[in-house]
Amino acid sequence: MDDIYSWFSQDYAQAQERFRKTTHLLEHGAIEVSDGLTIDWAWSGNPQSPHVLVFSSGLHGIEGFAGSAAQLYLLSLNPEISTLWLHVLNPWGMANLRRVDSQNVDLNRNFLADEKEYQGVHPTYSLLDPLLNPPSPPTRDFFLLQLMQAVLQHGYENLKSAVATGQYEYPQGLFFGGKSLQPGLSQLLLFLDKTLSHRERIVHVDLHSGLGKFGELSLLLEGESNPEQVARAHRAFGSRLKSRYDRKGGYLVRGGFTHALAQRLHGVRYDGITCEFGTYNMLRVLAALRNENRLYHNAQRSFFVPSKPRLLEVFSPSKVTWRSQVLLHAITVYKQARVMLND
């Protein structure tokens, strides 16, 4: 913990190099995505164990800066529990400082079981589309004021659900879930089917950032939670853990990663948990996402390049206090996941 900043990489290439260097003595490999971009993986502990922890990062590209730092720090502690580390599931997004992939797809809205499901949009999102996704370069258009008016008109919870659940009708819009499963995710699922389908017990922690109060940890239990699962999770993680179905704790997501794994891993007792390292308030995060999305789709010049560092700041704040909290929270979550694995 002496040099907090050293665990946070400057870019995707450095994060990839660090992960590979850290895990070169472990069983490891890579899933090729495109043009040298890979989803790297490694095992600590016994790779053949029937009981396995899974720690994944970077499903939302730019959020991989925090997730990768947490993984590298935990690996430096030489964990002995059987753990599969999945490093930066959206390498293109991290490399390009975007939350989505090269097709503007939010990968945590892309895991749907049938191609017929890749359609639909919340009616309130359709009403807000001109505000959320204006077809013009970034300008000072008093977005936060307009957004506050929308909150008053539609209600905060309704607006949060409408925007964040996922939509499948606006390809250049925020939280677009795609029109089919993305190729990189197809390769990832094939690897996970082969690697995990024969296990008895899996606890999966998917690392994210951006949701929750600055420096605080939020944990969301995935899947259609049953009382036994909820009790098991609370015994391990305590009161900070909320269900996706608790409106006070989070929001429902279509096409989510851990929900998809719960459906695929038949016969495995699987618990998927989203770990969120909180940064700034939701309105500031949404404003940064909107500004960067406008830049990407509508601006040909570099005049509005500051949109990129602003987006990085809302998902990986530069303050040492926040970064130290990420590493401390990572230790806590890893210990609690071990407890749940044995329950």
Disulfide bonds with the S-S distance in Angstrom:
none
